[in-house]
Amino acid sequence: MRIRPETKNDFDNIYNFIKATFETAKVKDGHEQDFINNTRYSDKYIPELALIAEKNNEIIGYIMISKTYVEKNDKKFEVLYLAPVSVLLEYRNQGIASKLINESFKLAKKLGFKSVFLAGDPTYYNRFGFVPTINHDIKCSIPVPEELYKNIMVCELVPDALKGISGIVKM
Ligand SMILES: CC(C)(COP(=O)(O)OP(=O)(O)OC[C@H]1O[C@@H](n2cnc3c(N)ncnc32)[C@H](O)[C@@H]1OP(=O)(O)O)[C@@H](O)C(=O)NCCC(=O)NCCS
């Protein structure tokens, strides 16, 4: 298996891959593939952080990390947003998503980014160092019931990345 950044030639295959792999997702909105397309044509897109895992020229995993921000009192602080990460059904539970997450975080750090936000299951994302954003006094731009606050998470790529940062994260 190798991990590499996506190129234009991959876009159609990624669209179909995401659509298919999210059919078996626990949580989905059904528009994950459109979110990726829209992100590519926005200033949130970071081509180096849209990665494919491939084996024998087939896409078996994908991750996109894009730009977003935490806002407070009209001040915006740039951060990253992980969505989506996805693995072909028959390749799950072999550590492929973990490799995509670790590789993209390594690259993100090299690019100078300091924190990554996401909405997801804490039992999975805790292992990468994600904690609820509420621990940092950061709430989500989308209304979330209090019992799901724990699912809005952030991972500091460098120690104290969020020191002094609070407000609303745009998701
Ligand atoms: C979530 C997903 C990306 C994990 O990929 P993977 O390559 O199987 O992940 P890894 O091999 O790195 O990790 C497997 C672990 O994740 C756990 N896991 C998988 N999906 C999970 C989920 N939705 N919630 C909580 N835990 C999950 C597995 O139980 C396993 O746990 P264990 O290591 O304690 O046994 C994959 O299941 C997938 O593509 N799902 C459909 C799309 C999706 O839901 N994406 C996440 C939201 S953006």
The ligand as an ORCA input file, in Angstrom:
! r2SCAN-3c Opt
* xyz 0 1
  C     -13.917      4.796     10.312
  C     -12.990      4.133      9.299
  C     -12.367      5.218      8.437
  C     -11.896      3.387     10.064
  O     -10.986      2.859      9.118
  P     -10.026      1.636      9.474
  O      -8.931      1.607      8.468
  O     -10.818      0.420      9.665
  O      -9.470      2.133     10.888
  P      -8.251      1.539     11.690
  O      -7.895      0.184     11.167
  O      -7.205      2.570     11.753
  O      -8.885      1.429     13.123
  C      -9.822      0.405     13.395
  C     -10.497      0.697     14.725
  O     -11.478      1.710     14.545
  C     -12.703      1.316     15.104
  N     -13.758      1.975     14.352
  C     -14.013      1.893     13.057
  N     -15.056      2.646     12.730
  C     -15.465      3.267     13.855
  C     -16.492      4.182     14.161
  N     -17.334      4.673     13.243
  N     -16.618      4.571     15.435
  C     -15.794      4.122     16.401
  N     -14.791      3.264     16.166
  C     -14.630      2.830     14.905
  C     -12.674     -0.175     14.942
  O     -13.552     -0.796     15.834
  C     -11.212     -0.489     15.306
  O     -11.058     -0.424     16.706
  P      -9.889     -1.206     17.480
  O      -8.574     -0.744     16.881
  O     -10.054     -0.775     18.900
  O     -10.147     -2.638     17.211
  C     -13.742      3.089      8.431
  O     -14.490      2.253      9.260
  C     -14.666      3.719      7.390
  O     -14.249      4.025      6.272
  N     -15.968      3.897      7.733
  C     -16.914      4.519      6.782
  C     -16.667      6.027      6.660
  C     -16.657      6.706      8.016
  O     -17.531      6.492      8.846
  N     -15.658      7.581      8.253
  C     -15.480      8.257      9.532
  C     -16.199      9.510      9.619
  S     -15.466     10.822      8.626
*
